[in-house]
């Protein structure tokens, strides 16, 4: 399903979608943008923004539930551990296999789209995360909104069917 080009596009997104600053007001703005975008998606989403290990924004569209919350926990754990997006870990998992014990732990970690690091001037500061769509659509929705927030073009992730 994933290719080397998938990985390259994800690495480009991580490199390109960085913030010059990110504070609580930015978290609220990004979270609100994701929430509003979620209303336009075919299924409802849940949104979480973490800044400096504190959940500073969290919202659930009608139709989401505790399962979305659990998925966001797992996606956030993956991003927190790797300082990379959760879809990149899924791609690495498929292309390169498991290299560390934590990569076998799908109870605490998610290897799918929907979690993205908030990097500020090269420092890991937090996580933007959504849950509710099929995982590639979670990634698309999340990164399109991040790109819009940053005033940049989205980066599409090529996959094979």
GROMACS elastic network, one bead per residue, 0.5 to 0.9 nm:
[ bonds ]
;  ai    aj funct       b0    kb
    1    91     6  0.87548   500
    1    94     6  0.84437   500
    1   159     6  0.56288   500
    1   161     6  0.57535   500
    2     5     6  0.79274   500
    2     6     6  0.58238   500
    2     7     6  0.77369   500
    2    90     6  0.88265   500
    2    91     6  0.59794   500
    2    92     6  0.89068   500
    2    94     6  0.72412   500
    2    95     6  0.72561   500
    2   158     6  0.76249   500
    2   159     6  0.50994   500
    2   160     6  0.61642   500
    2   161     6  0.87617   500
    3     6     6  0.50534   500
    3     7     6  0.66859   500
    3     8     6  0.87691   500
    3    91     6  0.77911   500
    3    95     6  0.73786   500
    3   158     6  0.76735   500
    3   159     6  0.65479   500
    3   160     6  0.73805   500
    4     7     6  0.51409   500
    4     8     6  0.62213   500
    4     9     6  0.86874   500
    4    91     6  0.86828   500
    4    95     6  0.78980   500
    5     9     6  0.60879   500
    5    10     6  0.85629   500
    5   157     6  0.79223   500
    5   158     6  0.65888   500
    5   159     6  0.81657   500
    6     9     6  0.52685   500
    6    10     6  0.63229   500
    6    11     6  0.87321   500
    6    88     6  0.83868   500
    6    91     6  0.73476   500
    6   156     6  0.88415   500
    6   157     6  0.54253   500
    6   158     6  0.51413   500
    6   159     6  0.61787   500
    7    10     6  0.51250   500
    7    11     6  0.61719   500
    7    12     6  0.85697   500
    7    88     6  0.64353   500
    7    91     6  0.64021   500
    7    92     6  0.74581   500
    7    95     6  0.89941   500
    7   157     6  0.81833   500
    7   158     6  0.88655   500
    8    11     6  0.51148   500
    8    12     6  0.61404   500
    8    13     6  0.86443   500
    8   157     6  0.87381   500
    9    13     6  0.61915   500
    9    14     6  0.87079   500
    9   155     6  0.68624   500
    9   156     6  0.71105   500
    9   157     6  0.57247   500
    9   158     6  0.76042   500
   10    14     6  0.62403   500
   10    15     6  0.85802   500
   10    85     6  0.78048   500
   10    87     6  0.77887   500
   10    88     6  0.60692   500
   10   155     6  0.80550   500
   10   156     6  0.85899   500
   10   157     6  0.67819   500
   11    14     6  0.51080   500
   11    15     6  0.61648   500
   11    16     6  0.85241   500
   11    84     6  0.86335   500
   11    85     6  0.89056   500
   11    88     6  0.76817   500
   12    15     6  0.50515   500
   12    16     6  0.59194   500
   12    17     6  0.83544   500
   12   155     6  0.78844   500
   13    16     6  0.50433   500
   13    17     6  0.56720   500
   13    18     6  0.88106   500
   13   143     6  0.81385   500
   13   154     6  0.80961   500
   13   155     6  0.62185   500
   13   156     6  0.88425   500
   14    17     6  0.55276   500
   14    18     6  0.71416   500
   14    84     6  0.70008   500
   14    85     6  0.72848   500
   14   116     6  0.81022   500
   14   117     6  0.77914   500
   14   119     6  0.86277   500
   15    18     6  0.66863   500
   16   147     6  0.88406   500
   16   152     6  0.84281   500
   17   117     6  0.89883   500
   17   118     6  0.83392   500
   17   119     6  0.80507   500
   17   143     6  0.82939   500
   17   146     6  0.71182   500
   17   147     6  0.65852   500
   17   150     6  0.72464   500
   17   152     6  0.79903   500
   18    21     6  0.88812   500
   18   117     6  0.86131   500
   18   118     6  0.67798   500
   18   119     6  0.52387   500
   18   120     6  0.60739   500
   18   121     6  0.73085   500
   18   122     6  0.79356   500
   18   150     6  0.80386   500
   19    22     6  0.64308   500
   19   118     6  0.71562   500
   19   119     6  0.60109   500
   19   121     6  0.66263   500
   19   122     6  0.87898   500
   19   150     6  0.73455   500
   20   119     6  0.84601   500
   20   120     6  0.55095   500
   20   121     6  0.57009   500
   21    26     6  0.83694   500
   21   119     6  0.88241   500
   21   120     6  0.57433   500
   21   121     6  0.74874   500
   22    25     6  0.78874   500
   22    26     6  0.55609   500
   22    27     6  0.70088   500
   22    51     6  0.82715   500
   22   118     6  0.80223   500
   22   119     6  0.85729   500
   22   120     6  0.67397   500
   22   125     6  0.81625   500
   23    26     6  0.51843   500
   23    27     6  0.62216   500
   23    28     6  0.87643   500
   23    51     6  0.75985   500
   24    28     6  0.62293   500
   24    29     6  0.86064   500
   24    51     6  0.75718   500
   24    56     6  0.67834   500
   24    57     6  0.86113   500
   25    28     6  0.51056   500
   25    29     6  0.61856   500
   25    30     6  0.86159   500
   26    30     6  0.60133   500
   26    31     6  0.83243   500
   27    30     6  0.52138   500
   27    31     6  0.58765   500
   27    32     6  0.83419   500
   27    49     6  0.62279   500
   27    50     6  0.78591   500
   27    51     6  0.75688   500
   27    56     6  0.67788   500
   27    57     6  0.65823   500
   27   128     6  0.86616   500
   28    31     6  0.50936   500
   28    32     6  0.59178   500
   28    33     6  0.84704   500
   28    49     6  0.81154   500
   28    56     6  0.74724   500
   28    57     6  0.60716   500
   29    32     6  0.51297   500
   29    33     6  0.61280   500
   29    34     6  0.86531   500
   29   149     6  0.84657   500
   30    33     6  0.50553   500
   30    34     6  0.62195   500
   30    35     6  0.85835   500
   30    49     6  0.80540   500
   30    57     6  0.89786   500
   30   128     6  0.84302   500
   30   145     6  0.76804   500
   30   146     6  0.72719   500
   30   149     6  0.67521   500
   31    34     6  0.51120   500
   31    35     6  0.61236   500
   31    36     6  0.86496   500
   31    47     6  0.65807   500
   31    48     6  0.69220   500
   31    49     6  0.63622   500
   31    57     6  0.61637   500
   31    58     6  0.73579   500
   31    59     6  0.80342   500
   31   128     6  0.79842   500
   32    36     6  0.61245   500
   32    37     6  0.85091   500
   32    47     6  0.87600   500
   32    57     6  0.85134   500
   32    59     6  0.86708   500
   33    36     6  0.51663   500
   33    37     6  0.61333   500
   33    38     6  0.84851   500
   33   145     6  0.68221   500
   33   146     6  0.88505   500
   33   149     6  0.81162   500
   34    37     6  0.50207   500
   34    38     6  0.59853   500
   34    39     6  0.88075   500
   34    45     6  0.88407   500
   34    46     6  0.89704   500
   34    47     6  0.68535   500
   34   130     6  0.81699   500
   34   141     6  0.78764   500
   34   142     6  0.69768   500
   34   145     6  0.63034   500
   34   146     6  0.84814   500
   35    39     6  0.66774   500
   35    45     6  0.75796   500
   35    46     6  0.76415   500
   35    47     6  0.65821   500
   35    59     6  0.72078   500
   35    60     6  0.80216   500
   35    61     6  0.74382   500
   36    39     6  0.53305   500
   36    40     6  0.71970   500
   37    40     6  0.53406   500
   37    41     6  0.67254   500
   37   141     6  0.75800   500
   37   145     6  0.76540   500
   38    41     6  0.51653   500
   38    42     6  0.83397   500
   38    43     6  0.77342   500
   38    44     6  0.60636   500
   38    45     6  0.56077   500
   38    46     6  0.80577   500
   38    47     6  0.86779   500
   38    61     6  0.75739   500
   38   141     6  0.79599   500
   39    42     6  0.81510   500
   39    43     6  0.81490   500
   39    44     6  0.66743   500
   39    45     6  0.80007   500
   39    61     6  0.75508   500
   40    43     6  0.84105   500
   40    44     6  0.85986   500
   41    44     6  0.67462   500
   41    45     6  0.81355   500
   41   133     6  0.81516   500
   41   141     6  0.83517   500
   42   133     6  0.78985   500
   43    63     6  0.81014   500
   43    64     6  0.88267   500
   43   132     6  0.64896   500
   43   133     6  0.60543   500
   44    60     6  0.80272   500
   44    61     6  0.55776   500
   44    62     6  0.66907   500
   44    63     6  0.59336   500
   44    64     6  0.61222   500
   44   131     6  0.85036   500
   44   132     6  0.58523   500
   44   133     6  0.73563   500
   45    59     6  0.86521   500
   45    60     6  0.64262   500
   45    61     6  0.57713   500
   45    62     6  0.83720   500
   45    63     6  0.80638   500
   45    64     6  0.62785   500
   45    68     6  0.78219   500
   45   130     6  0.63910   500
   45   131     6  0.53716   500
   45   133     6  0.67410   500
   45   138     6  0.85318   500
   46    58     6  0.75015   500
   46    59     6  0.57804   500
   46    61     6  0.60497   500
   46    64     6  0.64301   500
   46    65     6  0.82983   500
   46    68     6  0.63897   500
   46    69     6  0.73451   500
   46    72     6  0.81310   500
   46   129     6  0.82383   500
   46   130     6  0.54028   500
   46   131     6  0.52646   500
   46   132     6  0.63879   500
   47    57     6  0.76046   500
   47    58     6  0.54105   500
   47    59     6  0.52736   500
   47    60     6  0.63695   500
   47    61     6  0.85079   500
   47    69     6  0.89140   500
   47    72     6  0.81320   500
   47   128     6  0.77568   500
   47   129     6  0.58616   500
   47   131     6  0.68645   500
   48    55     6  0.70023   500
   48    56     6  0.78339   500
   48    57     6  0.55677   500
   48    59     6  0.67321   500
   48    60     6  0.88931   500
   48    69     6  0.89478   500
   48    72     6  0.73928   500
   48    76     6  0.89777   500
   48   127     6  0.78660   500
   48   128     6  0.60185   500
   48   129     6  0.51493   500
   48   130     6  0.63057   500
   48   131     6  0.89531   500
   49    54     6  0.84459   500
   49    55     6  0.59456   500
   49    56     6  0.59117   500
   49    57     6  0.50018   500
   49    58     6  0.64184   500
   49   126     6  0.73881   500
   49   127     6  0.57051   500
   49   129     6  0.63266   500
   49   130     6  0.88400   500
   50    53     6  0.59408   500
   50    54     6  0.53272   500
   50    56     6  0.56756   500
   50    57     6  0.70433   500
   50    58     6  0.87629   500
   50    76     6  0.85983   500
   50   118     6  0.85320   500
   50   125     6  0.81506   500
   50   128     6  0.65241   500
   50   129     6  0.84469   500
   51    54     6  0.53335   500
   51    55     6  0.64994   500
   51    56     6  0.64479   500
   51   118     6  0.80287   500
   51   125     6  0.57721   500
   51   127     6  0.67667   500
   51   128     6  0.88891   500
   52    55     6  0.84379   500
   52   124     6  0.85424   500
   52   125     6  0.53571   500
   52   126     6  0.56752   500
   52   127     6  0.89320   500
   53    56     6  0.89859   500
   53   125     6  0.79947   500
   53   126     6  0.67007   500
   53   127     6  0.87528   500
   54    57     6  0.89539   500
   54   126     6  0.84048   500
   55    58     6  0.69927   500
   60    63     6  0.80790   500
   60    64     6  0.60342   500
   60    65     6  0.76351   500
   60    68     6  0.86059   500
   60    69     6  0.87982   500
   61    64     6  0.59288   500
   61    65     6  0.89073   500
   62    65     6  0.83219   500
   64    67     6  0.77602   500
   64    68     6  0.62721   500
   64    69     6  0.85524   500
   64   131     6  0.85890   500
   64   132     6  0.69445   500
   65    68     6  0.55727   500
   65    69     6  0.68491   500
   66    70     6  0.63140   500
   66    71     6  0.87015   500
   67    70     6  0.50460   500
   67    71     6  0.62551   500
   67    72     6  0.86350   500
   67   131     6  0.89770   500
   68    71     6  0.50491   500
   68    72     6  0.61708   500
   68    73     6  0.86076   500
   68   130     6  0.82725   500
   68   131     6  0.54562   500
   68   132     6  0.62812   500
   69    72     6  0.51145   500
   69    73     6  0.62599   500
   69    74     6  0.88193   500
   69   131     6  0.77008   500
   70    74     6  0.63833   500
   70    75     6  0.87118   500
   71    74     6  0.51313   500
   71    75     6  0.61319   500
   71    76     6  0.84625   500
   71   109     6  0.87020   500
   71   110     6  0.72476   500
   71   130     6  0.86177   500
   71   131     6  0.65189   500
   71   132     6  0.88400   500
   72    75     6  0.50314   500
   72    76     6  0.58808   500
   72    77     6  0.83864   500
   72   110     6  0.86086   500
   72   114     6  0.79758   500
   72   115     6  0.77017   500
   72   129     6  0.63410   500
   72   130     6  0.64647   500
   72   131     6  0.61465   500
   73    76     6  0.52137   500
   73    77     6  0.61519   500
   73    78     6  0.87700   500
   73   108     6  0.77269   500
   73   109     6  0.80134   500
   73   110     6  0.86215   500
   74    77     6  0.50563   500
   74    78     6  0.63668   500
   74    79     6  0.88116   500
   74   106     6  0.80812   500
   74   107     6  0.74942   500
   74   108     6  0.52358   500
   74   111     6  0.86329   500
   75    78     6  0.51433   500
   75    79     6  0.63321   500
   75    80     6  0.85691   500
   75    85     6  0.86505   500
   75    86     6  0.60784   500
   75   108     6  0.85353   500
   75   109     6  0.61370   500
   75   111     6  0.74439   500
   75   112     6  0.75950   500
   75   113     6  0.79570   500
   75   114     6  0.68255   500
   75   115     6  0.54053   500
   75   116     6  0.86466   500
   75   129     6  0.71926   500
   75   130     6  0.86468   500
   75   131     6  0.88757   500
   76    79     6  0.50928   500
   76    80     6  0.58965   500
   76    81     6  0.84079   500
   76    86     6  0.80211   500
   76   109     6  0.79703   500
   76   110     6  0.82795   500
   76   114     6  0.89586   500
   76   115     6  0.61683   500
   76   116     6  0.82236   500
   76   117     6  0.88269   500
   76   127     6  0.66171   500
   76   128     6  0.80826   500
   76   129     6  0.68676   500
   77    80     6  0.50862   500
   77    81     6  0.60419   500
   77    82     6  0.86120   500
   77   108     6  0.69062   500
   77   109     6  0.57740   500
   77   110     6  0.77627   500
   78    81     6  0.52086   500
   78    82     6  0.61820   500
   78    83     6  0.80009   500
   78    84     6  0.79760   500
   78    85     6  0.78421   500
   78    86     6  0.59678   500
   78    89     6  0.78317   500
   78   108     6  0.81935   500
   78   109     6  0.52737   500
   78   110     6  0.62213   500
   78   111     6  0.75613   500
   78   115     6  0.79663   500
   79    82     6  0.52503   500
   79    83     6  0.50916   500
   79    84     6  0.53349   500
   79    85     6  0.56554   500
   79    86     6  0.57668   500
   79    89     6  0.87474   500
   79   109     6  0.89477   500
   79   115     6  0.63599   500
   79   116     6  0.65001   500
   79   117     6  0.61455   500
   79   126     6  0.87001   500
   79   127     6  0.69570   500
   80    83     6  0.54380   500
   80    84     6  0.78166   500
   80   117     6  0.77179   500
   80   124     6  0.85365   500
   80   126     6  0.76477   500
   80   127     6  0.74336   500
   81    84     6  0.81804   500
   82    85     6  0.78549   500
   82    86     6  0.85118   500
   82    89     6  0.82716   500
   82   117     6  0.89956   500
   83   116     6  0.82972   500
   83   117     6  0.58670   500
   83   118     6  0.84587   500
   83   119     6  0.83360   500
   83   124     6  0.64328   500
   83   126     6  0.86934   500
   83   127     6  0.87392   500
   84    87     6  0.85633   500
   84    88     6  0.69481   500
   84    89     6  0.76668   500
   84   115     6  0.84399   500
   84   116     6  0.65252   500
   84   117     6  0.57134   500
   85    88     6  0.54336   500
   85    89     6  0.68997   500
   85   113     6  0.75599   500
   85   114     6  0.78353   500
   85   115     6  0.54986   500
   85   117     6  0.59526   500
   85   127     6  0.89806   500
   85   139     6  0.88744   500
   86    89     6  0.52116   500
   86    90     6  0.65861   500
   86    91     6  0.89203   500
   86   109     6  0.89851   500
   86   110     6  0.69033   500
   86   111     6  0.58763   500
   86   112     6  0.56437   500
   86   113     6  0.54231   500
   86   114     6  0.65034   500
   86   115     6  0.50966   500
   86   116     6  0.65188   500
   86   117     6  0.87776   500
   86   139     6  0.86200   500
   87    91     6  0.62810   500
   87    92     6  0.86064   500
   87   110     6  0.87660   500
   87   111     6  0.62972   500
   87   114     6  0.70319   500
   87   115     6  0.73923   500
   87   116     6  0.84524   500
   87   135     6  0.82160   500
   87   136     6  0.78812   500
   87   139     6  0.71353   500
   88    91     6  0.50298   500
   88    92     6  0.60870   500
   88    93     6  0.83771   500
   88   111     6  0.80878   500
   88   112     6  0.79886   500
   88   113     6  0.79103   500
   89    92     6  0.50103   500
   89    93     6  0.58692   500
   89    94     6  0.85489   500
   89   103     6  0.88315   500
   89   110     6  0.84810   500
   89   111     6  0.57084   500
   89   112     6  0.73764   500
   89   113     6  0.88530   500
   90    94     6  0.62836   500
   90    95     6  0.86352   500
   90   110     6  0.80180   500
   90   112     6  0.53188   500
   90   113     6  0.77055   500
   91    94     6  0.51944   500
   91    95     6  0.60083   500
   91    96     6  0.81651   500
   91   111     6  0.80995   500
   91   112     6  0.83566   500
   92    95     6  0.50972   500
   92    96     6  0.53566   500
   92    97     6  0.67928   500
   92    98     6  0.84178   500
   93    96     6  0.56718   500
   93    98     6  0.59659   500
   93    99     6  0.87160   500
   93   103     6  0.78120   500
   93   111     6  0.75839   500
   94    97     6  0.56504   500
   94    98     6  0.84792   500
   96    99     6  0.81551   500
   97   103     6  0.89539   500
   98   101     6  0.76114   500
   98   102     6  0.88059   500
   98   103     6  0.59110   500
   98   104     6  0.70330   500
   99   102     6  0.87535   500
   99   103     6  0.71858   500
  100   103     6  0.56108   500
  100   104     6  0.76345   500
  101   104     6  0.56335   500
  101   105     6  0.73340   500
  102   105     6  0.52508   500
  102   106     6  0.83972   500
  102   108     6  0.86787   500
  102   109     6  0.79419   500
  103   106     6  0.73727   500
  103   109     6  0.76169   500
  103   111     6  0.85727   500
  104   107     6  0.88223   500
  104   109     6  0.86186   500
  105   108     6  0.59253   500
  105   109     6  0.60570   500
  105   110     6  0.85050   500
  106   110     6  0.59377   500
  106   111     6  0.76143   500
  107   110     6  0.77799   500
  110   113     6  0.83447   500
  112   115     6  0.82503   500
  112   135     6  0.56995   500
  112   136     6  0.74478   500
  112   138     6  0.88391   500
  112   139     6  0.83576   500
  113   116     6  0.84967   500
  113   130     6  0.88181   500
  113   131     6  0.88053   500
  113   134     6  0.83805   500
  113   136     6  0.54419   500
  113   137     6  0.75960   500
  113   138     6  0.57570   500
  113   140     6  0.82233   500
  113   142     6  0.89308   500
  114   128     6  0.81881   500
  114   129     6  0.54915   500
  114   130     6  0.52190   500
  114   131     6  0.62714   500
  114   133     6  0.88183   500
  114   135     6  0.63244   500
  114   136     6  0.76597   500
  114   137     6  0.80589   500
  114   140     6  0.81197   500
  114   141     6  0.82603   500
  114   142     6  0.64973   500
  114   143     6  0.86257   500
  115   127     6  0.68077   500
  115   128     6  0.58659   500
  115   130     6  0.66212   500
  115   131     6  0.86967   500
  115   138     6  0.83427   500
  115   139     6  0.72030   500
  115   142     6  0.77946   500
  116   126     6  0.86607   500
  116   127     6  0.57055   500
  116   128     6  0.52917   500
  116   129     6  0.63010   500
  116   139     6  0.82533   500
  116   142     6  0.78103   500
  116   143     6  0.77866   500
  117   124     6  0.69477   500
  117   125     6  0.77063   500
  117   126     6  0.59285   500
  117   128     6  0.63412   500
  117   129     6  0.86877   500
  118   123     6  0.83953   500
  118   124     6  0.61369   500
  118   125     6  0.55886   500
  118   127     6  0.51575   500
  118   128     6  0.66960   500
  119   122     6  0.58463   500
  119   123     6  0.53289   500
  119   125     6  0.57099   500
  119   126     6  0.70862   500
  119   127     6  0.85643   500
  120   123     6  0.51733   500
  120   124     6  0.65032   500
  120   125     6  0.64593   500
  120   126     6  0.89928   500
  121   124     6  0.85953   500
  124   127     6  0.85724   500
  128   142     6  0.77404   500
  128   146     6  0.86961   500
  129   138     6  0.86585   500
  129   139     6  0.89269   500
  129   142     6  0.72104   500
  130   133     6  0.85103   500
  130   138     6  0.63818   500
  130   139     6  0.82123   500
  130   141     6  0.85073   500
  130   142     6  0.68002   500
  131   134     6  0.84137   500
  131   135     6  0.78579   500
  131   138     6  0.63451   500
  132   135     6  0.80756   500
  132   138     6  0.70774   500
  133   136     6  0.78918   500
  133   137     6  0.57524   500
  133   138     6  0.52738   500
  133   139     6  0.89637   500
  133   141     6  0.88424   500
  134   137     6  0.53574   500
  134   138     6  0.61680   500
  134   139     6  0.88816   500
  135   139     6  0.63407   500
  135   140     6  0.86374   500
  136   139     6  0.51163   500
  136   140     6  0.62201   500
  136   141     6  0.86535   500
  136   157     6  0.86602   500
  137   141     6  0.59324   500
  137   142     6  0.82973   500
  138   141     6  0.52937   500
  138   142     6  0.60357   500
  138   143     6  0.85318   500
  139   142     6  0.51735   500
  139   143     6  0.59884   500
  139   144     6  0.83116   500
  140   143     6  0.53982   500
  140   144     6  0.58869   500
  140   145     6  0.85206   500
  140   154     6  0.85087   500
  140   155     6  0.85946   500
  140   156     6  0.74374   500
  140   157     6  0.81780   500
  141   144     6  0.53177   500
  141   145     6  0.63319   500
  141   146     6  0.87135   500
  142   145     6  0.54288   500
  142   146     6  0.62749   500
  142   147     6  0.86859   500
  143   147     6  0.59202   500
  143   148     6  0.84065   500
  143   154     6  0.66805   500
  143   155     6  0.77585   500
  144   147     6  0.50914   500
  144   148     6  0.61760   500
  144   149     6  0.86097   500
  144   153     6  0.78672   500
  144   154     6  0.52306   500
  144   155     6  0.78004   500
  144   156     6  0.89878   500
  145   149     6  0.60584   500
  145   150     6  0.85685   500
  145   154     6  0.83370   500
  146   150     6  0.62065   500
  146   151     6  0.85121   500
  146   152     6  0.84238   500
  146   154     6  0.82722   500
  147   150     6  0.51094   500
  147   151     6  0.59516   500
  147   153     6  0.58084   500
  147   154     6  0.53999   500
  147   155     6  0.83358   500
  148   152     6  0.59200   500
  148   153     6  0.71439   500
  148   154     6  0.76580   500
  149   152     6  0.77527   500
  150   153     6  0.87997   500
